[in-house]
Amino acid sequence: MGQLPSLILAANPMQEGQLAREPHRTVAHMAYRVEPGPRLMRLSRTMPGQGGLLYCPVEAGRGTGRMDSFCAQLIRECSARRYQGVVADLGGENTALARQLDRTLSQQGLELYVPERYQSDCPHARILISTAISGGTLRGRLAEALRQLGPERAVAALERVAEDFLPPARTGSGTSLSPQALQQLRERIRPSVYWSPELCARYFTYFQPGGTAHFVLFDDGETLRAKLRLAGEVGIRQCLAAWDDLRPAPAGQ
């Protein structure tokens, strides 16, 4: 058995008080938004806590414009709030910004976390490897990421995802289901739910009128905690998760 990875919990300002009772967790402060420019803005006048990481969501294509000024904003905020670095949740088409962040933050001695799609653009960054897969094995995926990136850069990203697939689903992608949509579907069809040890996720099947088969793959707090343990067994040292996602679902869900 490997040691559990250290855990980064992404939390909004209203959740940070509850995390104060968990001193051995790093907080990624979801207290910011990015507006066109790009410009870093706080979500409210309430000051986020100090220490940890700045969580910075950037929509697809929004990271264009005065990138030097934007990076300077991030550096100033990290200095003011004593952040160790930035979790850059970059949507697609933000390659130029990813490269600028990687270069600038590394020069300042600040950590940078980016999605896997930007791996080749950010040689200094830690890479977020999604644990939401629909094929192969999660153990194999994490072991390969560790082999390619090394233990300092490979970070498992625990995501509570639900997807509805129409077999054979050759693209590996299904229709995304919100937590509410998943709950409503389960209440309507009352399926038998099974556990996939290969994917480390839950699944069920159902049929639409006319015989169309569906395969639903989903996560909950328990599957994410199982993925956390698996990441430790493989040798991953760090995991990122939203604080809400790790909480157990209400009874009956």
TINU-81728 format. One record per residue (C-alpha): z, y, x; residue number from 0; residue in three letters. Coordinates in pm, 1 decimal, always signed. Each point is the difference from the previous one (the first is absolute). Layout:
N
(rec (Z Y X) NUM "ala")
...
END
This chain:
253
(rec (+0.0 +0.0 +0.0) 0 "met")
(rec (-93.9 +344.1 +132.6) 1 "gly")
(rec (+207.1 +312.4 -29.0) 2 "gln")
(rec (-64.0 +219.3 -302.7) 3 "leu")
(rec (-222.7 +296.9 +88.6) 4 "pro")
(rec (+145.4 +348.2 -11.1) 5 "ser")
(rec (-85.5 +158.3 -333.2) 6 "leu")
(rec (-153.0 +338.5 -74.8) 7 "ile")
(rec (+62.4 +98.7 -361.8) 8 "leu")
(rec (-223.8 +264.0 -154.9) 9 "ala")
(rec (+206.5 +202.8 -245.5) 10 "ala")
(rec (-37.0 +320.5 -197.4) 11 "asn")
(rec (+269.7 +270.5 +8.4) 12 "pro")
(rec (+171.6 -133.6 -314.5) 13 "met")
(rec (+38.4 -344.1 +160.7) 14 "gln")
(rec (+133.1 +111.8 +335.7) 15 "glu")
(rec (+359.2 +22.6 -119.4) 16 "gly")
(rec (-3.4 -368.9 -90.8) 17 "gln")
(rec (-137.9 -86.8 +342.7) 18 "leu")
(rec (+297.1 +170.8 +162.1) 19 "ala")
(rec (+187.9 -321.4 -76.7) 20 "arg")
(rec (-245.6 -192.8 +218.1) 21 "glu")
(rec (+55.6 +152.9 +345.5) 22 "pro")
(rec (-200.6 -262.9 +187.8) 23 "his")
(rec (-330.0 +99.8 -160.0) 24 "arg")
(rec (-248.4 +260.8 +118.3) 25 "thr")
(rec (-107.6 +235.6 -279.3) 26 "val")
(rec (-359.8 +115.1 -34.3) 27 "ala")
(rec (+47.4 +321.8 -196.8) 28 "his")
(rec (-245.9 +22.1 -291.5) 29 "met")
(rec (+75.0 +369.0 -44.4) 30 "ala")
(rec (-343.8 +141.9 +80.9) 31 "tyr")
(rec (-352.9 +36.5 -129.9) 32 "arg")
(rec (-319.9 +106.1 +174.1) 33 "val")
(rec (-214.0 +271.1 -157.0) 34 "glu")
(rec (-355.2 +99.9 +99.7) 35 "pro")
(rec (-12.7 +179.4 +331.3) 36 "gly")
(rec (+162.1 -238.2 +80.0) 37 "pro")
(rec (+349.3 +142.0 -51.8) 38 "arg")
(rec (+334.6 -177.8 -4.4) 39 "leu")
(rec (+215.7 +96.3 -299.1) 40 "met")
(rec (+347.9 -108.6 -107.4) 41 "arg")
(rec (+19.6 -151.6 -346.9) 42 "leu")
(rec (+308.5 +200.2 -94.7) 43 "ser")
(rec (+247.2 +255.3 +130.2) 44 "arg")
(rec (+250.1 -278.7 +61.1) 45 "thr")
(rec (+13.4 -62.9 +371.1) 46 "met")
(rec (-68.9 -362.1 +99.3) 47 "pro")
(rec (+250.6 -179.1 +219.4) 48 "gly")
(rec (-16.8 +15.9 +375.5) 49 "gln")
(rec (-107.3 -277.8 +232.1) 50 "gly")
(rec (-244.8 -280.0 -68.5) 51 "gly")
(rec (-368.9 +64.8 -64.9) 52 "leu")
(rec (-215.7 +245.8 -193.2) 53 "leu")
(rec (-210.4 -179.1 -263.5) 54 "tyr")
(rec (-331.2 +182.2 -31.6) 55 "cys")
(rec (-252.0 -108.6 -269.7) 56 "pro")
(rec (-354.4 +126.1 +56.7) 57 "val")
(rec (-260.7 -67.1 -267.8) 58 "glu")
(rec (-348.2 -115.8 +95.1) 59 "ala")
(rec (-195.7 +281.7 +161.9) 60 "gly")
(rec (+284.9 +250.7 -21.6) 61 "arg")
(rec (+73.2 -5.7 +373.8) 62 "gly")
(rec (-283.1 +233.6 +92.8) 63 "thr")
(rec (+17.7 +362.2 +108.4) 64 "gly")
(rec (+257.0 +152.5 +234.2) 65 "arg")
(rec (+141.9 -320.5 +140.2) 66 "met")
(rec (+166.1 +171.2 +299.1) 67 "asp")
(rec (+199.0 +220.7 -236.5) 68 "ser")
(rec (+94.7 -299.1 -214.6) 69 "phe")
(rec (+119.8 -200.4 +300.9) 70 "cys")
(rec (+204.3 +300.3 +111.6) 71 "ala")
(rec (+164.0 +6.1 -345.0) 72 "gln")
(rec (+93.5 -366.0 +32.3) 73 "leu")
(rec (+145.8 +51.9 +345.7) 74 "ile")
(rec (+208.4 +296.9 -116.8) 75 "arg")
(rec (+132.5 -193.6 -299.4) 76 "glu")
(rec (+85.0 -301.3 +216.4) 77 "cys")
(rec (+188.8 +227.2 +238.2) 78 "ser")
(rec (+184.6 +181.2 -281.2) 79 "ala")
(rec (+102.5 -321.4 -183.7) 80 "arg")
(rec (+47.2 -211.7 +314.9) 81 "arg")
(rec (-266.7 -248.4 -103.3) 82 "tyr")
(rec (-113.0 -261.8 +250.2) 83 "gln")
(rec (-357.3 +10.3 -124.4) 84 "gly")
(rec (-241.9 -18.8 -291.3) 85 "val")
(rec (-113.5 -270.2 -241.1) 86 "val")
(rec (-353.2 +121.1 -76.2) 87 "ala")
(rec (-110.0 -166.1 -324.8) 88 "asp")
(rec (-365.7 +83.7 +53.1) 89 "leu")
(rec (-257.4 -70.0 -266.7) 90 "gly")
(rec (-356.2 -78.3 +100.9) 91 "gly")
(rec (-227.4 +255.8 +170.5) 92 "glu")
(rec (+278.7 +149.6 +210.7) 93 "asn")
(rec (-115.0 -131.3 +337.0) 94 "thr")
(rec (-8.2 +337.4 +175.7) 95 "ala")
(rec (+352.8 +78.8 -112.2) 96 "leu")
(rec (+124.2 -344.1 +105.2) 97 "ala")
(rec (-136.4 +54.1 +350.5) 98 "arg")
(rec (+150.2 +347.5 +20.9) 99 "gln")
(rec (+339.8 -121.8 -117.0) 100 "leu")
(rec (-3.2 -286.3 +247.2) 101 "asp")
(rec (-82.3 +227.9 +291.9) 102 "arg")
(rec (+230.4 +289.6 -91.4) 103 "thr")
(rec (+309.7 -190.9 -111.3) 104 "leu")
(rec (-11.2 -236.1 +297.3) 105 "ser")
(rec (-7.6 +302.3 +231.9) 106 "gln")
(rec (+316.7 +125.7 -172.3) 107 "gln")
(rec (+176.1 -336.3 +30.7) 108 "gly")
(rec (-5.7 -51.7 -378.1) 109 "leu")
(rec (-72.3 -334.1 -164.2) 110 "glu")
(rec (-298.3 -38.6 -232.7) 111 "leu")
(rec (-54.2 -270.7 -260.0) 112 "tyr")
(rec (-347.3 -40.1 -153.2) 113 "val")
(rec (-174.3 -251.8 -229.9) 114 "pro")
(rec (-184.5 -287.8 +161.7) 115 "glu")
(rec (-342.7 +151.1 -70.9) 116 "arg")
(rec (+71.8 +263.8 +266.8) 117 "tyr")
(rec (+101.9 -247.9 +269.8) 118 "gln")
(rec (-297.1 +72.4 +227.4) 119 "ser")
(rec (+38.2 +378.1 -43.1) 120 "asp")
(rec (+370.2 +14.3 +92.1) 121 "cys")
(rec (+69.6 -185.0 +326.1) 122 "pro")
(rec (+352.9 +143.5 +28.1) 123 "his")
(rec (+107.2 -54.0 -362.3) 124 "ala")
(rec (+193.5 -276.3 -167.0) 125 "arg")
(rec (-224.6 -185.7 -242.0) 126 "ile")
(rec (+106.1 -83.6 -356.4) 127 "leu")
(rec (-112.4 -353.8 -84.7) 128 "ile")
(rec (-5.2 -56.8 -375.0) 129 "ser")
(rec (+175.1 -317.5 -113.9) 130 "thr")
(rec (-191.1 -0.2 -331.4) 131 "ala")
(rec (-267.1 -264.2 +55.9) 132 "ile")
(rec (-200.1 -220.7 -237.1) 133 "ser")
(rec (-123.5 -266.2 +243.8) 134 "gly")
(rec (+94.8 -180.4 +317.8) 135 "gly")
(rec (+366.4 +1.7 +93.4) 136 "thr")
(rec (+235.2 +291.4 +52.6) 137 "leu")
(rec (+154.9 -172.3 +299.4) 138 "arg")
(rec (-342.1 -24.6 +164.0) 139 "gly")
(rec (-85.4 +361.5 -78.2) 140 "arg")
(rec (+321.2 +135.2 +147.7) 141 "leu")
(rec (-21.5 -225.8 +304.7) 142 "ala")
(rec (-355.1 +120.1 +69.5) 143 "glu")
(rec (+100.5 +364.3 -37.8) 144 "ala")
(rec (+285.9 -57.6 +241.6) 145 "leu")
(rec (-235.8 -164.4 +247.7) 146 "arg")
(rec (-249.4 +289.1 -18.4) 147 "gln")
(rec (+241.0 +292.9 -8.2) 148 "leu")
(rec (+315.9 -121.9 +167.8) 149 "gly")
(rec (+356.1 +26.9 -131.9) 150 "pro")
(rec (+24.2 +376.9 +54.0) 151 "glu")
(rec (-297.5 +89.4 -220.1) 152 "arg")
(rec (-19.4 -266.3 -273.4) 153 "ala")
(rec (+199.3 +111.0 -307.1) 154 "val")
(rec (+2.4 -201.3 -323.1) 155 "ala")
(rec (-54.7 +215.2 -309.3) 156 "ala")
(rec (+171.9 -157.0 -301.0) 157 "leu")
(rec (-183.0 +101.8 -317.0) 158 "glu")
(rec (+80.9 -95.2 -358.7) 159 "arg")
(rec (-354.8 -73.8 -114.7) 160 "val")
(rec (-135.2 -171.4 -311.0) 161 "ala")
(rec (-366.2 -94.1 -46.9) 162 "glu")
(rec (-194.3 -180.2 -270.4) 163 "asp")
(rec (-285.3 -212.8 +139.5) 164 "phe")
(rec (-302.1 -154.2 -167.4) 165 "leu")
(rec (-66.9 -319.0 +202.8) 166 "pro")
(rec (-169.7 -59.5 +237.3) 167 "pro")
(rec (+79.3 +363.6 +107.2) 168 "ala")
(rec (-211.6 -20.3 +314.0) 169 "arg")
(rec (+87.4 +357.4 +104.8) 170 "thr")
(rec (+370.8 -81.5 +17.8) 171 "gly")
(rec (+78.3 +291.5 -231.1) 172 "ser")
(rec (+95.7 +5.0 -364.8) 173 "gly")
(rec (+89.2 +256.4 -260.9) 174 "thr")
(rec (+318.3 +181.6 +96.3) 175 "ser")
(rec (+282.9 -22.2 -253.4) 176 "leu")
(rec (+273.4 +259.7 -27.1) 177 "ser")
(rec (+357.0 -130.4 -38.2) 178 "pro")
(rec (-16.1 +93.5 -368.1) 179 "gln")
(rec (-333.7 -178.4 -51.4) 180 "ala")
(rec (+128.8 -313.4 +174.5) 181 "leu")
(rec (+314.3 -1.5 -212.9) 182 "gln")
(rec (-200.0 +43.4 -321.2) 183 "gln")
(rec (-238.5 -280.5 +97.0) 184 "leu")
(rec (+286.8 -238.0 +74.6) 185 "arg")
(rec (+173.8 +86.9 -325.5) 186 "glu")
(rec (-321.8 -59.1 -193.4) 187 "arg")
(rec (-104.7 -336.7 +145.4) 188 "ile")
(rec (+337.0 -138.7 +121.7) 189 "arg")
(rec (-155.5 -185.8 +296.3) 190 "pro")
(rec (+158.6 -255.5 +231.6) 191 "ser")
(rec (+47.2 +179.6 +332.6) 192 "val")
(rec (-39.7 -181.1 +332.5) 193 "tyr")
(rec (+77.8 +69.7 +364.5) 194 "trp")
(rec (-265.2 -2.6 +274.3) 195 "ser")
(rec (+157.9 -82.4 +338.9) 196 "pro")
(rec (-327.4 +86.4 +176.5) 197 "glu")
(rec (-25.8 +350.2 -149.1) 198 "leu")
(rec (+374.8 +47.3 -41.0) 199 "cys")
(rec (-62.8 +132.6 -351.1) 200 "ala")
(rec (+20.4 -105.1 -364.8) 201 "arg")
(rec (-294.9 -86.5 -223.3) 202 "tyr")
(rec (-100.2 -119.2 -344.1) 203 "phe")
(rec (-320.8 -75.8 -188.5) 204 "thr")
(rec (-115.6 +75.2 -350.4) 205 "tyr")
(rec (-315.2 -19.3 -212.6) 206 "phe")
(rec (-163.2 +269.7 -207.6) 207 "gln")
(rec (-160.3 -81.5 -335.9) 208 "pro")
(rec (-324.9 -174.4 +80.7) 209 "gly")
(rec (+147.8 -191.4 +291.9) 210 "gly")
(rec (-17.3 +258.4 +281.1) 211 "thr")
(rec (+255.3 -99.6 +262.2) 212 "ala")
(rec (+222.3 +253.0 +178.2) 213 "his")
(rec (+223.5 -36.8 +304.2) 214 "phe")
(rec (+280.1 +255.0 +41.4) 215 "val")
(rec (+170.5 +41.8 +337.9) 216 "leu")
(rec (+303.6 +225.1 +25.5) 217 "phe")
(rec (+307.1 +99.4 +198.2) 218 "asp")
(rec (+352.9 +91.0 -95.5) 219 "asp")
(rec (+316.6 +83.4 +189.5) 220 "gly")
(rec (+65.6 -366.4 +77.4) 221 "glu")
(rec (-348.1 -68.5 +141.0) 222 "thr")
(rec (+22.2 +311.8 +217.4) 223 "leu")
(rec (+332.6 -112.5 +140.6) 224 "arg")
(rec (-157.6 -339.6 +72.1) 225 "ala")
(rec (-282.7 +178.7 +182.9) 226 "lys")
(rec (+257.3 +194.4 +199.7) 227 "leu")
(rec (+160.1 -326.5 +111.4) 228 "arg")
(rec (-340.5 -148.8 +84.2) 229 "leu")
(rec (-91.9 +303.4 +209.5) 230 "ala")
(rec (+318.1 -55.0 +200.0) 231 "gly")
(rec (-83.5 -366.6 +52.6) 232 "glu")
(rec (-342.4 +95.3 +137.7) 233 "val")
(rec (+148.1 +258.9 +236.8) 234 "gly")
(rec (-75.2 +327.4 -180.3) 235 "ile")
(rec (+267.0 +253.3 +94.7) 236 "arg")
(rec (-49.8 +268.0 -266.9) 237 "gln")
(rec (-87.0 +9.3 -370.3) 238 "cys")
(rec (-72.3 +287.5 -236.1) 239 "leu")
(rec (+71.8 -14.3 -373.6) 240 "ala")
(rec (+59.3 +235.9 -288.0) 241 "ala")
(rec (+365.4 -2.4 -99.1) 242 "trp")
(rec (-94.8 -53.1 -366.3) 243 "asp")
(rec (-214.6 -302.9 +87.1) 244 "asp")
(rec (+280.1 -196.2 +166.5) 245 "leu")
(rec (+235.4 +28.2 -296.3) 246 "arg")
(rec (+14.5 -307.6 -228.0) 247 "pro")
(rec (-195.9 +33.7 -323.3) 248 "ala")
(rec (+199.4 +18.1 -324.8) 249 "pro")
(rec (+83.8 -336.7 -158.8) 250 "ala")
(rec (-290.3 -154.6 -186.5) 251 "gly")
(rec (-271.8 +164.2 +210.1) 252 "gln")
END
